Each structure stands twice: as structure tokens, then as C-alpha cells.
């Protein structure tokens, strides 16, 4: 019996190879782990044997996906807090340094730092990145928890294991933020993290019964959209890993808020309706209400996700170029059939970084907002980098012609939030569901890539085995 990757997994009743897979899989892949307090340590090796021994020595500080899921369940039923999360991954350069054959994904082998990748994604020159990302990175260790003290203690335990032959070349610290409703937000003030592909039957059931349902937008995803066999592990039939994208995205909140104001002015929006300008950029209001569903916010708790763009084929409610419509067209992109379109979605696990004195949701002038030093540590798990993260960035976000508009309608332009490249003008309707349009100035880029890399998060069995290698 082998693991069936073509369907979601029912983890509570998993037996045989599926149970073995969960015992050797890192957490945070199939289900998000608490990471309101977060650290990512980026490492470079200078000697092979000590690097392998270090990676193996991390395993006692780590837990399996099975342990994580069991902890979550226990917290729900008994209120017992779980343990911190430690995850680790290697770049293709890290595999080469250790003289271990790297996973086969073509984009992973090239790496994010390759010129070919940079051109594909329209990334800025690596010389503009924060200094720790200028040179080759071999590995990452990430530590996360819902509280600061356990995370810090586990981070210190990781640091204590690092030998002199392993250098920490960069560290990123994340800090989760929530709005007044307790929903996670990013620094522009918008609810973040909704519309994830769900790989566990139990999570799909919870979405169906505990939110606004899954009758219109079904988040069900097969395991093969996030897991790949770990061919360097003892038994790839039961040992799996996932490709991990890490990108440090700095957010110029002041510029973004200025853009919201400028767009509201260009569209002639007044009073409360000015909030719609920001929703036209993002696709949701700050509280998470989808713009395609209603003309104002207020549908939160839980944040709705059971929607598509079937009633908005002309983009008169939610513009085609809105961030969430660009990055998840929900069957309305016009270039592929809906089942193919869904295969580009990835398991996003980001966390905000940076300190700020202002409340992201307060009614303040743009001048009171930070212009740098804050942003998102974007993280995502993929089974095929080229068809998931890279496709989303290059073919959707950076493509002015996507989604494909109706005949006679101007191309949408770039994703105003994460699009990289020259920004053309975009068309917006002045009234929600109206027909009068305005061609507005491009939204200036307010998100800048400051560093990142591709990693493979291998099985615990692979890491454990490094302890016995020379």
C-alpha cells in the first residue's frame, strides 16, 4: 500500500504508509502551524561532515506533522498548548555542498538567485537585496510558535547546536498582527491568509461547517499539490517533502495608502465609499469582505471565502487587476479550464515583520504610515515551483493581459500589490456594478523584494540519516 497523492488525506484515520508519511513529514506543510512569533535563520556551510551532523542534531528539536496535528486537536478539546515548530530546508546549493543529489524540480535546481529565474520573475538585482542575501545560502531553519517565550527558547536551543563551520548569514523575525475581529492582517491593514488549498479531510469539513461553506468555492486540494517524494530519504514511498519559497517583501505602507487616496480621488469616490478604492486594489475590503460580493465592508467573522466571479464577468464589481483576482481567478481567468487553474495555487504560510507605532486599521493620513522597515515574510509550499509560485508571479501577477478581459475591454495591467515590471494604466468602474469607467494612473509599486531563496523541506527520516554519514 502506498500513499494516495491524488486525494486529500484523512489524518485521524490514516494507517499504513499514510500514517508513516505523517510520522516523517515536517509540520506546517499540510496545515499551517502557529507562527505569530517567528524566526528564520539562513545558513551557509563551510565543511560537509559538521553540516550534516548539525542538520541531524535538529531532529530532536523538531516534531512530525502527525504530532503537530495531534497537538492542534488536543488544544481544541483540552486547551493544552502545543510545542514550538522547528522546520529546516536546503537550497540546491546546499545539496550540492553536501554532495547529495538534489530534488529534481527544474526551478529548484536553478534557484531563485539564477539570472534566468530573476528574468522570469522580473525580480530586482540581487545587489539590491538586504546584505545577508547577496551570497549563496545553503539552508534555512525556521522556528515558530503562538507565544514569544517558547519560540525564543527553541531558537536559542537551535543556535546552541550551530558549529563554527556553519554561519548564520541572515535572520528574519516575524510577528503576527490581528485586527479588531482577531483576524490575521498584513501591514497594509488587510485580512491575509484566506483562500488556502486544504489537503486534510478534517480541515475541508471544518471549512464547510464552520465558515460560509464550500458550495461555490471548494478549497479541496490533492496531496500532490504540496507533497513530493523525498528521493534522498531511505524510503521515498513513505518519506515526503515540499518545495519552500521564502521571499522578504518590504511594504511601503505610506505609498500604498497614498495610492488608495489617489485612486479614490480619480474615481470621484466620497465619504465611506472611498474605502472601495483600497478594495479595488486588493479585491477585498480591509475586514476581508470580497468586493465582488458587496460594495462595502462588513461581511467579516468569519471572513467570507465561498465566492467566485461568476456574477462579475465584466469586472464591474471587482476589477480584473485586483490582487486576489489576479492570484486566484477562481475559474474566471479565461486562459485555462478551472481544474487546471486551481493547480497553480500553493499553501501560503507568510507572517508580517517589522515594528510600527501606528494601528494599520486606524483612520490616519498616509504621512503617519511607515515607508519602509515593515513587510511580509512570504512563505509557501509547492510541489512544482514552475507551475505554482513562479506561474502565479510571472504569468498571473506580472502579466498585464491576465485575466483575459472581454472583447473590447482594455487589458487589466499588473497586480497592483505584488506585480513586478512596468505598470500600465488600468480601468476601474466608478460605481460598484456600474458601467461608467475611468482609466486611472498606474498604482505605484509599494512592495519590494529584499531577499529570498528556494528550499526543499525534506523528511525527518532524511535529516536523521545525515547523522551517520561521513
N, C-alpha and C positions, 0 to 999 in steps of 0.2 A: 504494500500500500504506500503510495506517495502522496505528497501534499497537492491538493487540487487548487491550482492558482487561478482557475477561470471563474471562481465564485468568491463571495465574501466568506469569512471564517466565523463559525460559532464557537467562540473560545471556551466557554464554560463546559461544553460537552466534547471538546476536542480530545481525540485519542490517537494512539499510534504515531505515525510520522508527523501529523499536525501538532500533537502535543509536544513531541521532541523539538519541532521547529520553534515553538513558543519558548521552550526552555533555553534555547541557544540564540534567540533573536534579541537584539538591543531594544530597549523601550523607546517611546516617542515616535516610532515609525508607524505602527498600525493605529496608535491612538496617542494624542498629544499628552505629554507629561507636564505637570505643573512647573512653570519656569518664570514665575513673577520675579524671582531673584535668580540671576543667571550670570555665568562666566564662561567665556570661550578662550582657551589657551591655544595659541598657534605655535607649533614646534618645528625646529629643524634639527636633524640628527648629524652627528659627525663621526659616529662609529657604530657598526652594524650590530654586534652582539649585545652591547648595552642597550641599544634602542629596542631590540626585540624583548630583552628581559624587562625593560621598563613597561612596554605595552602589555606584556603578560602580567606584570605586577598590578596593573589597574583592575584586573578582573575581580579580585575580592572586594573592590570598592563599587563594582557595577552590579546591576541586577538584570534579570531577564524580563522580556516582555510579559511572560506569564506572571512573574512576581509583581510587576507594575499593575497589571490588570486586577490581580487578586487584592492588592493594596487599595486600589480605587473602589472596588466593591466593598471592602471592609470599612472604608471611610464612610461610604453611603449608609451602610447598615448599622455600624457601631460607633462611628465618629473617630475611629483610630487613624491618626495621621500616618501617611506613608513616609518612606525614606527618600533622601535626595537622589537625583538621577545623575549618573555619570555615563557619558557616551564618548566613543572615540572613533576616529576615521583616519584614513590615509589618502593622500593625493597620489596621482600616478607617479609623481617624482618620488614619493615616499616608498611606494612599492619597488621602484627601480633601485633606490638606495639600498633597500633590504634584500635585493636580488630575488624577489618573489614576483611571479607573473601577475600582472595587474588584471583586474576585471576587464572584460572585452569591449565595453561601451566606447565607441569611437571618440565621442566628445570628451569623455573622462580621460582617455589616454592623451588627447591633445592638451587638455587642461584649460582653465579659464585664462591663464596668462599668455597663451599662444596668440600670435598675431592673427591667425585665421579665426580664432574664437572672438577676439576683440572686434574684428571687422564684421563678423556675423551679427554680433550683438550691438554694434555701434558703441562699445564701451569707450570711456576716455583712456588716454595713455596711462600705463601703469605708473609712470613717474609722477602722476598727479595724485596717486593713492596715498593714504597715510603710510608713514615710513616702514612699518612692520610688514607691509605687503609688497615692497619693492623687489625682494629677493625670493628665492624658492622656499616654499613651505612644504614640509613632509607630512605633518599630522595635525590633528586638532583634538583637544579634549574639552568636552562641554559638561558643565555642571549646572543643574537647575533644581529649584525647589520652590514651594509656595511661601516659604519664610526665609529671612536673611540668615539667621544664625546657623541652621543646619547646612545651608548652601555653603556658607563661608567655612565652616568646619570641614566639609567634604573637599572644598577647594584646597584648603591647607593640607589635607591628607594627600591629595594628588601632588601638590608642589613638593611635599616631603619625599616623594618617590622619584622625582626627576633627577637623574645623574648629571654630572658635569659635562657629559658628552651630548646632552640634549639641551638645546637653547629655547627659551620662550621668546619668540621674536615679536609677538603681539598678544595683547589681551583685550577682549571686549567685555564690558559689563552691561547686562540688560536689567531693566526694571519695568515690570508690568504696570500699566496705568488703567484705571477704570473711570467711567462716567458716573453720573448720579444714580443711574439704574444698575450699577455694578457690572456693566458690560465692558469688556476689554476694548480700549481705543488706542489709536496711534497718535502721533504728535500733531497732525492737522486737526484732530478732535473727532475723527470719525470712528464708529464701531468697526473693529477689524476682526478677521478670523472666521467670519461666517462662510457658508457655502464650501465646506470641505468635502472631498470624497470620503466616504465612510467604508471601511474594509471589514468591520465586525458586525455580525448579525445583530448583536445586542445594541450596538450604537445606532443602527438603522431603525430598530424597533423604538428606541428612545426618541429619535428624531420624529418618527411617525406619531407617537402618542404624547410626547412632552413638548412639542413645538407646534407650529402651524401646519404640520403634516408634510407628506411627500407625494401627494397626488398629482401635482403639476411638475415640480422639480424633484426627481428622485436622486438622492446623493449616493446611492448604492454603487460601489466600485469593486472590481475583482482584485484579488491579491496581486495578480501580475501587473497591476498598475503601480505598485510600490516595491514589490519584492523581486529579487533576482538570486539565483543560486550562488553561493559563495564558493567558487571553484577552487580557491586556495585552502579551504577548510577540509577537515578529514572526510566529511560525507556531504557533498553538495545536494544530495537528495533531501536532507533534513536541515542543513545549515544554510541560512539565507542572510542577505544583507540588502542594502539600499544605497543608491547614489544620493549624496547630500550636497545641496547647493548652499553656500554661505555668501551673502553679499551685504556689506555695510553700506547702507543707503542714508546719506545725510539729508535732512529735510530743512529747507529754508522756509520756516513757518511764516515769517513776515511776508516774503514774496508770494507765497500761496494765498494768504489772506488778502493781500493787495489784489491778486488776480480775481478772487471771489468778488471783491468790491467793484473792480473794473468791469467784470462781466455783467454784474447786476446793473451797473450804470448803462452799459451798451445796450442791454435788453430793455431798459426802462422799467426795471422792477422796483417796487416801492413797498415800504413797511415790512410786514412779516414775510411777504413774498420774495424779499431779497435773499432769504435763506435758500431759495430754489437755485440760485446761481451756483453755490457750492455743490448742491446735489447734482447739478448738470455736469459738473466736472468729475465727480466721484461716481454718480449713479445711485447713491443712497444719501439721505439726509444724515446729519451727524448722529442721530439716535439709531440709525440702521434701517429706517423705513425706506423701502425701494421706491425710487422716483417713478418707475413705470406703474406702480400700484396706486399712488395718490399724489396730489400736488403739494402736500405739506407733510411735515414730520408728524410723529405721534402714534405710530403703529408698533412701538417697541414693546418689549417684555412679553414673550420672547421676541427677539429681532426676527422679522419675517424672512423666510428664505424659500417658501413654496410658491415660486412665481417663474414665469418665463416672459418672453417679449412677443407672444402671440397676438396680443391686443395693441401692439405698438410697432407694427411692421414698417411704418414710415419714420420712426424715431421722433415722433411729435411729443411724446411724454418724456422719455429718457433718450438723450442724444446717442447716436451710434458710437461717438467717440468717448463717452463716459467710461471711466476706468473699469468698473465692474462689467460693463457690456463688452468692452474690448477683451478682457482677460477671461471671461466666461460668458460667451454669447448665448448659451442655453438653447442651442439648436437654431439660432437665427443668423448665424454668420454668413450663410449663403455660399460658402466655398466647399463644404463637406456635409455629408449626412450627419444627423445628430449623434449617432453612436460613435462615429469617427472623431467628431468634435470633442466628445467627452474624454477621449483617451489622452488629450493634452493636459488635463487637469492634474495637479500634483498636491501632495499633502504638505500644506504650509504650516510652519512652526515658528514664525517670527516673534520677536519681542522688541519693544522700544528700548532705546538707550539715551542717556544724557539727562542732565538736570535742568530744570527751568522753574522760575518763580511764579509764573502765571498759570491760571487754570485754562487748559486747552479749550474748554467749552464756555468760558466766560465771555460776556459781551464787551470786548476790548478793541481798541483801534489796532490795525496792523503794526503800528510803530511800537506797541507794547509786546510784540511777539519776538521770539528768538530768530536770528537769521542764520544760525549755524550751531554746531555742537550738540544737536539732538537729531534723532533719526530712528530708523528701523534696522535691526539686525535681521535681515530677511533670511529665512532658512526654509528649505523644502526638500522632501524626499521624493525621489523619482526612480522608475525602473528603466527608463530610456531618456537620457538627458536631452538628446536632439529632438525628441518628439514631445517633450513636456516643458521643462523650463526654457530651453533655447527656442522652441517653437513659439511659446507664449510671448517671449520677449521680442523675438525677431519678426515673426510672421503675423502676430496679432498686434502687440503694443506699438512696435516701431513702423508698422505698415500703414501709410495714410489711406490706403484703399480698403481697409478692413474695419468693420464688417462691410460686405458688398452692398452698397445702397441701391434703392430702386432706380430705374432708368430716369435720367434727367436730374437726379439729385447729386449735389457735389460730394466728392469723397470725404469721409469723416475727418481725416487728419490723424495725428499721432495720439496715443494715450496721453492725456494731459498730465497724468500723475507720474508714470514711470517710463513713458516713451523717451527714447534717446535718438537724436538726429534733428535735422532741420524741421521746423514746425510750421506747416502751412496754416492758413486761416481755417476756421470751422464754422459750420452753420448751426444756429440754435433757433428754436421756436420761442417767440416772446410770451405766448400763453401756453399753459400746460394743455396738451392735446389740441392746440390751435394750429392754424395754417400759416400765419404770418411769421416770416423768418428774418433773422438778422445774421449777416456774415460778420463774425466777431474776430478781433485780433487774436493771434495765437496765444495760448496760455503759456507764459514763460516757464522754462524748466526749473522746478523747485526741489527736485530730488537728484542727488549726485552720488554716483558710485565712488566710494572711498577705499574699497578693498574687497577681497573675496577670493574664493577658490572652490574647486570641485573636490569632494572627498567620497570615498566609499566606506560606509559604516559596516564593517564585517561582522560575522557571527562571533559570539563569545568563544565558541569552540576553536575558531581560527586564532584568536588572541591568546587563549590558554596554551595552544600548541607552540606559540613562539618561545615560551619559556624553556623548551627543551632543544631548541635549535642553536647551532653554533654560528 
